[in-house]
């Protein structure tokens, strides 16, 4: 963990000890793993809304009367997933960091899935190869590597969960990515 880590939500930037701390997604974008051509305001707003609403579901305080119709299917998918898996949420939007490689990020969900400590990353778009790298980066921020899953919520109320990213290669790939990032930006 990076001591005295600070996050500026307006700038969406991390700093510690007077130094910038790159975010996981920032590193992936910088090195070309994330194709930003697919991002638009609608996708960003949808992801932001659905993530927040899923937290309200976890906290049992979602007011369905206020949920716009275009997002209801995503939330029904999340509820169906929780009902099926019996996922026990421990924390939402967990700030994590790695002091060795000097990066930080936000894990969407931490909890217990099938008796194992698990991190869940929510997505409202399609699958991408970089998702496993993102979850590996988050996994390396824990003292003991948790199970890692990406949960894809669909507009039609369905979901898919990417098989566990337990491949040790993902962790080695992330370490190499960070070495490359610091060689380029250090």
C-alpha positions in Angstrom: 0.0 0.0 0.0 1.2 3.5 -0.9 1.3 5.7 2.2 -0.6 9.0 2.2 -2.2 8.2 -1.1 -4.6 11.0 -2.2 -7.3 11.0 -4.9 -8.6 14.1 -6.7 -12.0 13.2 -8.0 -12.2 16.2 -10.3 -8.9 15.6 -12.0 -9.3 11.8 -11.5 -5.6 11.7 -10.4 -3.7 10.0 -7.6 -0.8 11.5 -5.7 1.4 10.5 -2.8 4.5 12.0 -1.2 4.2 14.8 -3.8 4.5 12.5 -6.7 1.9 11.4 -9.2 0.6 7.8 -8.9 -0.7 6.4 -12.2 -4.0 4.7 -12.2 -4.4 1.1 -13.5 -6.6 2.3 -16.4 -4.3 5.2 -17.1 -1.3 2.8 -17.5 -3.4 0.6 -19.8 -4.4 3.6 -21.9 -0.9 5.0 -22.0 0.5 1.8 -23.4 -2.2 1.3 -25.9 -4.1 -1.7 -24.3 -7.4 0.3 -24.2 -8.8 1.5 -27.4 -10.5 4.7 -26.4 -12.3 5.0 -29.8 -15.1 3.0 -28.2 -15.6 5.4 -25.3 -18.3 8.0 -25.6 -20.3 10.1 -23.2 -23.3 7.6 -23.2 -21.0 4.7 -22.3 -19.3 6.6 -19.6 -22.6 7.9 -18.1 -24.1 4.4 -18.2 -21.1 2.8 -16.5 -21.0 5.5 -13.8 -24.7 5.2 -13.1 -24.8 1.4 -13.1 -21.8 1.2 -10.8 -23.4 3.6 -8.3 -26.8 1.9 -8.5 -25.2 -1.5 -7.9 -23.7 -0.1 -4.7 -27.1 1.1 -3.7 -28.4 -2.5 -4.3 -25.7 -3.9 -2.1 -26.6 -1.4 0.6 -30.3 -2.2 0.1 -31.2 1.4 -0.6 -31.9 1.6 -4.3 -35.1 3.5 -5.1 -36.3 1.8 -8.3 -38.7 4.6 -9.0 -35.8 6.9 -9.7 -33.9 4.4 -12.0 -34.1 5.5 -15.7 -35.6 2.8 -17.9 -32.5 2.4 -20.0 -30.5 1.2 -17.0 -33.0 -1.1 -15.3 -31.9 -4.2 -17.3 -28.3 -3.8 -16.1 -29.4 -3.6 -12.5 -31.8 -6.6 -12.9 -28.8 -8.5 -14.3 -26.7 -7.6 -11.2 -29.5 -8.8 -8.9 -29.8 -12.0 -10.8 -26.1 -12.6 -10.6 -26.1 -11.9 -6.8 -29.0 -14.2 -6.3 -27.4 -17.0 -8.3 -23.9 -16.8 -6.9 -24.8 -15.7 -3.3 -21.9 -13.2 -3.5 -21.4 -11.7 0.0 -20.2 -8.1 -0.5 -17.7 -6.8 2.0 -16.8 -3.5 0.3 -17.6 -1.3 -2.7 -15.3 1.0 -4.6 -12.1 0.0 -2.7 -9.1 2.2 -3.1 -6.0 -0.1 -3.7 -2.4 0.6 -4.5 0.9 -1.1 -5.0 4.0 0.5 -3.5 6.5 -1.7 -5.4 5.3 -0.7 -8.8 3.7 2.6 -7.7 0.2 2.6 -9.1 -3.3 2.8 -7.7 -6.9 2.1 -8.7 -10.5 1.4 -7.5 -11.8 -2.2 -7.2 -15.5 -2.2 -7.8 -16.4 -5.0 -5.4 -14.6 -7.1 -2.7 -16.4 -10.0 -1.1 -16.7 -13.7 -0.7 -17.7 -15.8 -3.6 -17.8 -19.6 -3.2 -15.9 -19.3 0.1 -13.0 -17.3 -1.4 -11.9 -13.7 -1.1 -12.9 -12.3 -4.5 -12.6 -9.0 -6.4 -15.3 -8.2 -9.0 -15.0 -5.7 -11.8 -18.3 -4.6 -13.3 -18.6 -3.8 -17.0 -21.6 -2.6 -19.0 -19.9 -3.0 -22.4 -18.3 -5.9 -24.2 -15.5 -8.1 -23.3 -11.9 -7.0 -23.9 -8.6 -8.7 -23.3 -7.3 -5.9 -21.1 -9.9 -6.7 -18.5 -7.8 -9.6 -17.1 -4.8 -7.2 -16.9 -6.8 -4.7 -15.0 -7.9 -7.3 -12.5 -4.4 -8.7 -12.2 -3.2 -5.2 -11.3 -5.8 -5.0 -8.6 -5.0 -8.5 -7.4 -1.4 -7.5 -6.8 -2.5 -4.8 -4.4 -3.7 -7.4 -1.8 -1.5 -9.2 0.6 -2.9 -12.5 -0.6 -4.0 -12.6 -4.2 -7.8 -12.9 -4.3 -10.0 -14.6 -7.0 -10.6 -12.2 -9.8 -13.8 -12.0 -12.0 -15.2 -9.6 -14.5 -19.0 -9.3 -14.4 -20.6 -8.2 -17.7 -24.0 -6.7 -17.1 -26.3 -6.5 -20.1 -29.1 -4.1 -21.0 -31.6 -7.0 -21.5 -31.2 -8.1 -17.8 -28.7 -10.9 -18.5 -25.2 -11.2 -17.4 -22.0 -13.2 -18.0 -19.1 -13.6 -15.7 -15.7 -14.1 -17.2 -14.1 -17.3 -15.9 -11.8 -16.7 -13.0 -8.6 -14.9 -14.0 -6.4 -17.1 -11.8 -3.7 -17.4 -14.4 -0.3 -16.5 -12.9 0.7 -15.2 -16.4 -1.7 -12.3 -15.9 0.3 -11.2 -12.9 3.6 -11.5 -14.7 2.2 -9.6 -17.7 1.1 -6.8 -15.4 4.6 -6.6 -13.8 6.1 -6.3 -17.3 3.5 -3.6 -18.2 4.5 -1.6 -15.2 8.2 -2.0 -16.0 7.5 -0.8 -19.5 5.4 2.1 -18.3 8.1 3.4 -15.9 10.8 2.9 -18.6 8.6 5.1 -20.9 7.4 7.6 -18.3 10.0 7.4 -15.5 
